[in-house]
Amino acid sequence: MKESDIQSIKQRFGIIGNSHLLNQAINVAAQVAATDMSVLITGESGSGKESFSKIIHSLSKRKHGQFIAINCGAIPEGTIDSELFGHEKGSFTGAHEARKGYFEVTDGGTIFLDEIGEMPVSTQARLLRVLENGEFLKVGSSKVLKTNVRVIAATNVNLLGAVQNRKFREDLYYRLNTVPIYVPPLRERGADIELLFRKFAFDFGEQYHVEPIKLTDNAKQLVNKFRFPGNIRQLKNIVEQISVLEMDRTLDAAKLATYLPTDNSYLPAPIEKKESSGQDGGFSERDILYKILFEMKKDVTELKKLIHDMLNDENSNTEILKEHKTLFQNLEIVDNKYQSKPESSRNDEPLLISPSSNNVSTYELDKIEDIAHETEDDDSLSIEKKEKELIIKALRKNKNKRKYAALDLGISERTLYRKIKQYELED
């Protein structure tokens, strides 16, 4: 397409800018307009994707038909099928009369489905049938209806990622993506930022009957470097705010900076490596798991110490506990295995998170798993078996008086009755 044709389209649809990526997107939109092919427009929120859908419709043979823009993310999941395809009277609660959907109303025209990635999977199947056969069913009806509608879709999310996560149908993705159009974000359009600023400043100057805002050279440099995560929509809002509030109609960089957001949460956050200072520093899910396991190890150590103190206390009731020194010894084995590490691996496997900051290494996690497998194979460490033995000994000691046996075991009588029934100890 000639440069003059592209400039003519820009003037017709009010598109400001001369960047190569923008011109390329306009060129593709103009070329595909003469066909009935499905188009998928991708780009960040606020980059002007809807303008390209209007270009395609206005330059197509459907330009005299109806054009409807629908935000799929703004329609509740329970009503989107009815909105798009219509419904019959009484098909659901509140359906007091039959209703035509957008695909029926727009027959012969164009439907622009914005935020297509937010469309429910069940509705995606209905849309695929329209794209392939031009057929659809109203909600609550079994009668197949025909429509001749061109679909233009847009999204600001990675649809391929959504396909991999099974949130978007793969067949629908390839059916929509017959002709892709990429709308560049504002930060990739270079000098277009300054052009758009001047255009918006002039428009708001006329609207509010004030002198248009002007920028000094250092202010122009600042606005060109700003990333504008909200793209054209954000730039327009900032210029309108300045036009209304600023008394001085010429802004330098310092003054302009007060109107630019300082929150850089949209940028990738650098991960700072924390030293072993004992301070928390933004743990990942894996780190949190290690921390939980380390706390479990501390609990085992405290349990071992508690049992050790009870065994060495002459005044405590050790008649039952002394029968289970094996359990105490195994706790020591677990603790020792957890803390020890072969010399050969100390330099080969670096500690991911320092134990001094209440986290464990991958080596320690492997040790925990090894010990868990060992204890599972050892019948003598069966929790149920030990519990049953303790209950029998407590009952024998207290001559089957369950009240006193429960006191010795440190549990309620109700719990003891349930355990006796569970282990069939009633006889």
ZAMI-948295 format. One record per residue (C-alpha): x, y, z; chain; residue number from 1; residue in one letter. Coordinates in steps of 0.1 Angstrom, whole numbers, plus 5000, padded with zeros to 4 digits. Example, Ala and Ser with C-alpha at 12.3 -4.5 7.8 and 13.67 -1.06 7.14 Angstrom:
// ZAMI-948295
<pt <5123,4955,5078>,"A",1,"A">
<pt <5137,4989,5071>,"A",2,"S">
***
This chain:
// ZAMI-948295
<pt <5000,5000,5000>,"A",1,"M">
<pt <5012,5035,4992>,"A",2,"K">
<pt <5023,5059,5019>,"A",3,"E">
<pt <4997,5083,5008>,"A",4,"S">
<pt <4969,5057,5012>,"A",5,"D">
<pt <4981,5050,5048>,"A",6,"I">
<pt <4981,5087,5056>,"A",7,"Q">
<pt <4946,5090,5042>,"A",8,"S">
<pt <4934,5061,5065>,"A",9,"I">
<pt <4951,5079,5095>,"A",10,"K">
<pt <4933,5111,5088>,"A",11,"Q">
<pt <4899,5094,5083>,"A",12,"R">
<pt <4901,5075,5116>,"A",13,"F">
<pt <4920,5100,5136>,"A",14,"G">
<pt <4951,5080,5141>,"A",15,"I">
<pt <4982,5100,5151>,"A",16,"I">
<pt <5017,5087,5146>,"A",17,"G">
<pt <5044,5078,5120>,"A",18,"N">
<pt <5061,5048,5136>,"A",19,"S">
<pt <5070,5018,5113>,"A",20,"H">
<pt <5051,4993,5135>,"A",21,"L">
<pt <5019,5015,5134>,"A",22,"L">
<pt <5021,5019,5096>,"A",23,"N">
<pt <5026,4982,5092>,"A",24,"Q">
<pt <4995,4974,5113>,"A",25,"A">
<pt <4974,4998,5093>,"A",26,"I">
<pt <4987,4983,5060>,"A",27,"N">
<pt <4977,4948,5071>,"A",28,"V">
<pt <4942,4960,5082>,"A",29,"A">
<pt <4936,4977,5049>,"A",30,"A">
<pt <4947,4947,5029>,"A",31,"Q">
<pt <4926,4922,5048>,"A",32,"V">
<pt <4895,4944,5048>,"A",33,"A">
<pt <4885,4934,5013>,"A",34,"A">
<pt <4882,4897,5024>,"A",35,"T">
<pt <4859,4879,5048>,"A",36,"D">
<pt <4888,4864,5067>,"A",37,"M">
<pt <4888,4863,5105>,"A",38,"S">
<pt <4913,4887,5121>,"A",39,"V">
<pt <4929,4886,5156>,"A",40,"L">
<pt <4942,4919,5168>,"A",41,"I">
<pt <4967,4917,5196>,"A",42,"T">
<pt <4982,4945,5218>,"A",43,"G">
<pt <4982,4959,5252>,"A",44,"E">
<pt <4952,4975,5269>,"A",45,"S">
<pt <4947,5011,5257>,"A",46,"G">
<pt <4968,5008,5226>,"A",47,"S">
<pt <4938,5014,5202>,"A",48,"G">
<pt <4929,4980,5190>,"A",49,"K">
<pt <4892,4989,5184>,"A",50,"E">
<pt <4903,5016,5159>,"A",51,"S">
<pt <4917,4988,5137>,"A",52,"F">
<pt <4885,4968,5138>,"A",53,"S">
<pt <4867,4999,5125>,"A",54,"K">
<pt <4892,5003,5097>,"A",55,"I">
<pt <4886,4968,5086>,"A",56,"I">
<pt <4848,4971,5087>,"A",57,"H">
<pt <4848,5005,5070>,"A",58,"S">
<pt <4870,4994,5041>,"A",59,"L">
<pt <4852,4961,5036>,"A",60,"S">
<pt <4822,4952,5015>,"A",61,"K">
<pt <4802,4950,5047>,"A",62,"R">
<pt <4806,4987,5054>,"A",63,"K">
<pt <4769,4993,5049>,"A",64,"H">
<pt <4760,4966,5074>,"A",65,"G">
<pt <4760,4969,5112>,"A",66,"Q">
<pt <4791,4971,5133>,"A",67,"F">
<pt <4789,4960,5169>,"A",68,"I">
<pt <4818,4961,5194>,"A",69,"A">
<pt <4814,4937,5224>,"A",70,"I">
<pt <4837,4935,5254>,"A",71,"N">
<pt <4836,4898,5264>,"A",72,"C">
<pt <4852,4905,5297>,"A",73,"G">
<pt <4823,4929,5307>,"A",74,"A">
<pt <4795,4904,5302>,"A",75,"I">
<pt <4788,4879,5330>,"A",76,"P">
<pt <4795,4843,5322>,"A",77,"E">
<pt <4759,4833,5329>,"A",78,"G">
<pt <4744,4857,5303>,"A",79,"T">
<pt <4771,4859,5275>,"A",80,"I">
<pt <4755,4831,5255>,"A",81,"D">
<pt <4722,4849,5256>,"A",82,"S">
<pt <4738,4882,5246>,"A",83,"E">
<pt <4756,4868,5217>,"A",84,"L">
<pt <4732,4842,5204>,"A",85,"F">
<pt <4698,4852,5219>,"A",86,"G">
<pt <4673,4831,5239>,"A",87,"H">
<pt <4638,4817,5237>,"A",88,"E">
<pt <4610,4827,5261>,"A",89,"K">
<pt <4612,4808,5294>,"A",90,"G">
<pt <4646,4793,5286>,"A",91,"S">
<pt <4659,4805,5320>,"A",92,"F">
<pt <4647,4825,5350>,"A",93,"T">
<pt <4639,4860,5339>,"A",94,"G">
<pt <4635,4852,5302>,"A",95,"A">
<pt <4600,4866,5299>,"A",96,"H">
<pt <4602,4870,5262>,"A",97,"E">
<pt <4623,4858,5233>,"A",98,"A">
<pt <4654,4879,5224>,"A",99,"R">
<pt <4676,4882,5194>,"A",100,"K">
<pt <4714,4879,5200>,"A",101,"G">
<pt <4741,4900,5184>,"A",102,"Y">
<pt <4750,4874,5158>,"A",103,"F">
<pt <4714,4875,5146>,"A",104,"E">
<pt <4710,4913,5147>,"A",105,"V">
<pt <4744,4918,5129>,"A",106,"T">
<pt <4737,4895,5100>,"A",107,"D">
<pt <4756,4909,5070>,"A",108,"G">
<pt <4778,4931,5092>,"A",109,"G">
<pt <4808,4928,5115>,"A",110,"T">
<pt <4812,4919,5152>,"A",111,"I">
<pt <4842,4930,5171>,"A",112,"F">
<pt <4849,4907,5201>,"A",113,"L">
<pt <4872,4926,5224>,"A",114,"D">
<pt <4890,4908,5252>,"A",115,"E">
<pt <4883,4874,5235>,"A",116,"I">
<pt <4905,4857,5261>,"A",117,"G">
<pt <4879,4863,5288>,"A",118,"E">
<pt <4852,4844,5269>,"A",119,"M">
<pt <4840,4812,5287>,"A",120,"P">
<pt <4851,4779,5272>,"A",121,"V">
<pt <4814,4768,5267>,"A",122,"S">
<pt <4808,4800,5247>,"A",123,"T">
<pt <4840,4794,5227>,"A",124,"Q">
<pt <4825,4762,5213>,"A",125,"A">
<pt <4794,4781,5201>,"A",126,"R">
<pt <4815,4808,5185>,"A",127,"L">
<pt <4836,4781,5167>,"A",128,"L">
<pt <4805,4767,5151>,"A",129,"R">
<pt <4795,4802,5138>,"A",130,"V">
<pt <4830,4807,5123>,"A",131,"L">
<pt <4830,4773,5106>,"A",132,"E">
<pt <4794,4769,5095>,"A",133,"N">
<pt <4777,4802,5101>,"A",134,"G">
<pt <4752,4783,5123>,"A",135,"E">
<pt <4741,4789,5159>,"A",136,"F">
<pt <4714,4779,5184>,"A",137,"L">
<pt <4696,4803,5207>,"A",138,"K">
<pt <4696,4795,5244>,"A",139,"V">
<pt <4668,4771,5251>,"A",140,"G">
<pt <4661,4763,5214>,"A",141,"S">
<pt <4669,4733,5191>,"A",142,"S">
<pt <4663,4752,5159>,"A",143,"K">
<pt <4695,4759,5139>,"A",144,"V">
<pt <4698,4795,5127>,"A",145,"L">
<pt <4721,4809,5100>,"A",146,"K">
<pt <4741,4841,5101>,"A",147,"T">
<pt <4766,4858,5078>,"A",148,"N">
<pt <4788,4878,5102>,"A",149,"V">
<pt <4825,4887,5100>,"A",150,"R">
<pt <4843,4882,5133>,"A",151,"V">
<pt <4872,4904,5144>,"A",152,"I">
<pt <4887,4895,5178>,"A",153,"A">
<pt <4911,4913,5200>,"A",154,"A">
<pt <4930,4904,5231>,"A",155,"T">
<pt <4957,4919,5254>,"A",156,"N">
<pt <4967,4885,5268>,"A",157,"V">
<pt <4988,4857,5255>,"A",158,"N">
<pt <4963,4834,5239>,"A",159,"L">
<pt <4988,4807,5232>,"A",160,"L">
<pt <4995,4805,5269>,"A",161,"G">
<pt <4958,4803,5276>,"A",162,"A">
<pt <4956,4774,5251>,"A",163,"V">
<pt <4984,4756,5270>,"A",164,"Q">
<pt <4965,4762,5302>,"A",165,"N">
<pt <4933,4749,5287>,"A",166,"R">
<pt <4915,4782,5292>,"A",167,"K">
<pt <4911,4788,5255>,"A",168,"F">
<pt <4903,4764,5227>,"A",169,"R">
<pt <4931,4756,5204>,"A",170,"E">
<pt <4909,4751,5173>,"A",171,"D">
<pt <4892,4785,5180>,"A",172,"L">
<pt <4926,4802,5184>,"A",173,"Y">
<pt <4938,4791,5150>,"A",174,"Y">
<pt <4904,4798,5134>,"A",175,"R">
<pt <4905,4834,5147>,"A",176,"L">
<pt <4942,4839,5140>,"A",177,"N">
<pt <4938,4836,5102>,"A",178,"T">
<pt <4953,4871,5099>,"A",179,"V">
<pt <4971,4885,5130>,"A",180,"P">
<pt <4975,4922,5135>,"A",181,"I">
<pt <4999,4935,5161>,"A",182,"Y">
<pt <4992,4970,5176>,"A",183,"V">
<pt <5024,4983,5191>,"A",184,"P">
<pt <5023,4998,5227>,"A",185,"P">
<pt <5030,5035,5230>,"A",186,"L">
<pt <5065,5030,5243>,"A",187,"R">
<pt <5075,5013,5211>,"A",188,"E">
<pt <5063,5042,5189>,"A",189,"R">
<pt <5091,5066,5196>,"A",190,"G">
<pt <5083,5102,5186>,"A",191,"A">
<pt <5046,5094,5183>,"A",192,"D">
<pt <5043,5100,5221>,"A",193,"I">
<pt <5052,5137,5216>,"A",194,"E">
<pt <5028,5140,5186>,"A",195,"L">
<pt <4999,5125,5206>,"A",196,"L">
<pt <5007,5148,5236>,"A",197,"F">
<pt <5004,5179,5213>,"A",198,"R">
<pt <4972,5166,5197>,"A",199,"K">
<pt <4955,5159,5231>,"A",200,"F">
<pt <4967,5192,5245>,"A",201,"A">
<pt <4952,5211,5216>,"A",202,"F">
<pt <4919,5192,5218>,"A",203,"D">
<pt <4915,5198,5256>,"A",204,"F">
<pt <4925,5234,5251>,"A",205,"G">
<pt <4896,5238,5228>,"A",206,"E">
<pt <4872,5218,5250>,"A",207,"Q">
<pt <4880,5238,5282>,"A",208,"Y">
<pt <4887,5271,5264>,"A",209,"H">
<pt <4922,5274,5277>,"A",210,"V">
<pt <4956,5277,5260>,"A",211,"E">
<pt <4970,5243,5250>,"A",212,"P">
<pt <4998,5229,5272>,"A",213,"I">
<pt <5033,5231,5259>,"A",214,"K">
<pt <5064,5212,5269>,"A",215,"L">
<pt <5100,5224,5273>,"A",216,"T">
<pt <5128,5204,5257>,"A",217,"D">
<pt <5137,5185,5289>,"A",218,"N">
<pt <5100,5178,5294>,"A",219,"A">
<pt <5097,5163,5259>,"A",220,"K">
<pt <5127,5141,5267>,"A",221,"Q">
<pt <5109,5130,5299>,"A",222,"L">
<pt <5076,5122,5283>,"A",223,"V">
<pt <5093,5102,5255>,"A",224,"N">
<pt <5112,5081,5281>,"A",225,"K">
<pt <5081,5073,5302>,"A",226,"F">
<pt <5068,5037,5296>,"A",227,"R">
<pt <5030,5045,5297>,"A",228,"F">
<pt <5017,5011,5308>,"A",229,"P">
<pt <4982,5023,5301>,"A",230,"G">
<pt <4993,5034,5266>,"A",231,"N">
<pt <4973,5060,5247>,"A",232,"I">
<pt <4944,5060,5272>,"A",233,"R">
<pt <4969,5068,5300>,"A",234,"Q">
<pt <4986,5096,5280>,"A",235,"L">
<pt <4952,5112,5272>,"A",236,"K">
<pt <4941,5112,5308>,"A",237,"N">
<pt <4974,5128,5320>,"A",238,"I">
<pt <4972,5155,5293>,"A",239,"V">
<pt <4936,5163,5303>,"A",240,"E">
<pt <4945,5164,5340>,"A",241,"Q">
<pt <4973,5189,5332>,"A",242,"I">
<pt <4951,5210,5310>,"A",243,"S">
<pt <4925,5215,5337>,"A",244,"V">
<pt <4948,5219,5368>,"A",245,"L">
<pt <4980,5236,5356>,"A",246,"E">
<pt <4980,5274,5357>,"A",247,"M">
<pt <5014,5277,5339>,"A",248,"D">
<pt <5007,5266,5303>,"A",249,"R">
<pt <5044,5257,5297>,"A",250,"T">
<pt <5057,5227,5316>,"A",251,"L">
<pt <5093,5218,5323>,"A",252,"D">
<pt <5105,5183,5333>,"A",253,"A">
<pt <5103,5189,5370>,"A",254,"A">
<pt <5066,5201,5368>,"A",255,"K">
<pt <5057,5173,5343>,"A",256,"L">
<pt <5072,5147,5367>,"A",257,"A">
<pt <5046,5156,5393>,"A",258,"T">
<pt <5018,5144,5370>,"A",259,"Y">
<pt <5035,5111,5359>,"A",260,"L">
<pt <5028,5081,5381>,"A",261,"P">
<pt <5058,5070,5403>,"A",262,"T">
<pt <5045,5035,5408>,"A",263,"D">
<pt <5067,5012,5387>,"A",264,"N">
<pt <5049,4980,5398>,"A",265,"S">
<pt <5043,4972,5361>,"A",266,"Y">
<pt <5080,4968,5356>,"A",267,"L">
<pt <5099,4935,5363>,"A",268,"P">
<pt <5109,4937,5399>,"A",269,"A">
<pt <5146,4929,5405>,"A",270,"P">
<pt <5152,4901,5430>,"A",271,"I">
<pt <5177,4911,5456>,"A",272,"E">
<pt <5199,4884,5470>,"A",273,"K">
<pt <5196,4885,5508>,"A",274,"K">
<pt <5225,4877,5531>,"A",275,"E">
<pt <5221,4855,5561>,"A",276,"S">
<pt <5208,4884,5582>,"A",277,"S">
<pt <5177,4867,5596>,"A",278,"G">
<pt <5154,4890,5577>,"A",279,"Q">
<pt <5126,4878,5554>,"A",280,"D">
<pt <5131,4888,5518>,"A",281,"G">
<pt <5102,4879,5495>,"A",282,"G">
<pt <5101,4842,5494>,"A",283,"F">
<pt <5089,4822,5465>,"A",284,"S">
<pt <5065,4793,5469>,"A",285,"E">
<pt <5094,4769,5469>,"A",286,"R">
<pt <5111,4788,5496>,"A",287,"D">
<pt <5080,4789,5517>,"A",288,"I">
<pt <5077,4751,5514>,"A",289,"L">
<pt <5113,4748,5526>,"A",290,"Y">
<pt <5105,4770,5555>,"A",291,"K">
<pt <5075,4749,5565>,"A",292,"I">
<pt <5097,4718,5564>,"A",293,"L">
<pt <5123,4735,5585>,"A",294,"F">
<pt <5096,4743,5611>,"A",295,"E">
<pt <5085,4707,5611>,"A",296,"M">
<pt <5121,4697,5619>,"A",297,"K">
<pt <5121,4721,5648>,"A",298,"K">
<pt <5089,4705,5661>,"A",299,"D">
<pt <5105,4671,5659>,"A",300,"V">
<pt <5135,4684,5679>,"A",301,"T">
<pt <5112,4699,5706>,"A",302,"E">
<pt <5092,4667,5708>,"A",303,"L">
<pt <5124,4647,5713>,"A",304,"K">
<pt <5135,4671,5741>,"A",305,"K">
<pt <5101,4669,5758>,"A",306,"L">
<pt <5102,4631,5758>,"A",307,"I">
<pt <5138,4632,5770>,"A",308,"H">
<pt <5129,4654,5799>,"A",309,"D">
<pt <5099,4631,5808>,"A",310,"M">
<pt <5121,4600,5808>,"A",311,"L">
<pt <5146,4617,5831>,"A",312,"N">
<pt <5120,4630,5855>,"A",313,"D">
<pt <5116,4605,5884>,"A",314,"E">
<pt <5083,4621,5895>,"A",315,"N">
<pt <5066,4618,5861>,"A",316,"S">
<pt <5047,4588,5850>,"A",317,"N">
<pt <5074,4570,5830>,"A",318,"T">
<pt <5060,4535,5832>,"A",319,"E">
<pt <5044,4538,5798>,"A",320,"I">
<pt <5070,4561,5781>,"A",321,"L">
<pt <5100,4539,5790>,"A",322,"K">
<pt <5084,4511,5770>,"A",323,"E">
<pt <5089,4533,5739>,"A",324,"H">
<pt <5125,4544,5740>,"A",325,"K">
<pt <5128,4530,5705>,"A",326,"T">
<pt <5106,4558,5693>,"A",327,"L">
<pt <5127,4584,5711>,"A",328,"F">
<pt <5159,4568,5696>,"A",329,"Q">
<pt <5144,4570,5661>,"A",330,"N">
<pt <5136,4607,5667>,"A",331,"L">
<pt <5173,4612,5674>,"A",332,"E">
<pt <5182,4594,5642>,"A",333,"I">
<pt <5159,4616,5622>,"A",334,"V">
<pt <5174,4647,5638>,"A",335,"D">
<pt <5210,4636,5632>,"A",336,"N">
<pt <5203,4626,5596>,"A",337,"K">
<pt <5187,4660,5591>,"A",338,"Y">
<pt <5216,4679,5604>,"A",339,"Q">
<pt <5245,4659,5590>,"A",340,"S">
<pt <5258,4662,5555>,"A",341,"K">
<pt <5286,4642,5538>,"A",342,"P">
<pt <5318,4660,5533>,"A",343,"E">
<pt <5319,4651,5497>,"A",344,"S">
<pt <5287,4671,5490>,"A",345,"S">
<pt <5293,4702,5511>,"A",346,"R">
<pt <5310,4721,5483>,"A",347,"N">
<pt <5291,4705,5454>,"A",348,"D">
<pt <5256,4714,5466>,"A",349,"E">
<pt <5253,4750,5477>,"A",350,"P">
<pt <5227,4759,5503>,"A",351,"L">
<pt <5199,4777,5486>,"A",352,"L">
<pt <5186,4793,5518>,"A",353,"I">
<pt <5205,4797,5550>,"A",354,"S">
<pt <5193,4777,5580>,"A",355,"P">
<pt <5199,4807,5601>,"A",356,"S">
<pt <5170,4824,5583>,"A",357,"S">
<pt <5147,4795,5591>,"A",358,"N">
<pt <5149,4778,5557>,"A",359,"N">
<pt <5163,4745,5544>,"A",360,"V">
<pt <5184,4735,5515>,"A",361,"S">
<pt <5175,4711,5487>,"A",362,"T">
<pt <5199,4686,5502>,"A",363,"Y">
<pt <5180,4687,5535>,"A",364,"E">
<pt <5147,4683,5516>,"A",365,"L">
<pt <5160,4651,5500>,"A",366,"D">
<pt <5171,4638,5534>,"A",367,"K">
<pt <5136,4644,5548>,"A",368,"I">
<pt <5122,4624,5519>,"A",369,"E">
<pt <5147,4595,5524>,"A",370,"D">
<pt <5139,4594,5561>,"A",371,"I">
<pt <5102,4594,5554>,"A",372,"A">
<pt <5106,4564,5531>,"A",373,"H">
<pt <5126,4545,5558>,"A",374,"E">
<pt <5100,4552,5585>,"A",375,"T">
<pt <5072,4540,5562>,"A",376,"E">
<pt <5089,4506,5557>,"A",377,"D">
<pt <5095,4502,5595>,"A",378,"D">
<pt <5064,4486,5610>,"A",379,"D">
<pt <5077,4494,5645>,"A",380,"S">
<pt <5071,4531,5638>,"A",381,"L">
<pt <5035,4527,5628>,"A",382,"S">
<pt <5015,4555,5646>,"A",383,"I">
<pt <4984,4534,5649>,"A",384,"E">
<pt <5003,4505,5663>,"A",385,"K">
<pt <5020,4526,5690>,"A",386,"K">
<pt <4988,4544,5698>,"A",387,"E">
<pt <4970,4510,5703>,"A",388,"K">
<pt <4998,4498,5726>,"A",389,"E">
<pt <4997,4529,5747>,"A",390,"L">
<pt <4959,4526,5751>,"A",391,"I">
<pt <4962,4489,5762>,"A",392,"I">
<pt <4989,4497,5787>,"A",393,"K">
<pt <4970,4527,5802>,"A",394,"A">
<pt <4938,4505,5805>,"A",395,"L">
<pt <4958,4477,5822>,"A",396,"R">
<pt <4975,4501,5846>,"A",397,"K">
<pt <4941,4516,5856>,"A",398,"N">
<pt <4923,4483,5858>,"A",399,"K">
<pt <4901,4492,5828>,"A",400,"N">
<pt <4889,4524,5844>,"A",401,"K">
<pt <4886,4546,5813>,"A",402,"R">
<pt <4884,4579,5831>,"A",403,"K">
<pt <4918,4575,5847>,"A",404,"Y">
<pt <4933,4559,5816>,"A",405,"A">
<pt <4922,4589,5796>,"A",406,"A">
<pt <4939,4612,5822>,"A",407,"L">
<pt <4971,4593,5819>,"A",408,"D">
<pt <4970,4594,5781>,"A",409,"L">
<pt <4962,4632,5781>,"A",410,"G">
<pt <4930,4628,5761>,"A",411,"I">
<pt <4893,4631,5768>,"A",412,"S">
<pt <4871,4601,5777>,"A",413,"E">
<pt <4851,4606,5746>,"A",414,"R">
<pt <4882,4603,5725>,"A",415,"T">
<pt <4893,4573,5744>,"A",416,"L">
<pt <4859,4556,5738>,"A",417,"Y">
<pt <4862,4563,5701>,"A",418,"R">
<pt <4898,4549,5700>,"A",419,"K">
<pt <4887,4518,5719>,"A",420,"I">
<pt <4860,4511,5694>,"A",421,"K">
<pt <4883,4519,5665>,"A",422,"Q">
<pt <4909,4494,5676>,"A",423,"Y">
<pt <4883,4468,5688>,"A",424,"E">
<pt <4895,4469,5724>,"A",425,"L">
<pt <4861,4467,5741>,"A",426,"E">
<pt <4866,4431,5753>,"A",427,"D">
***
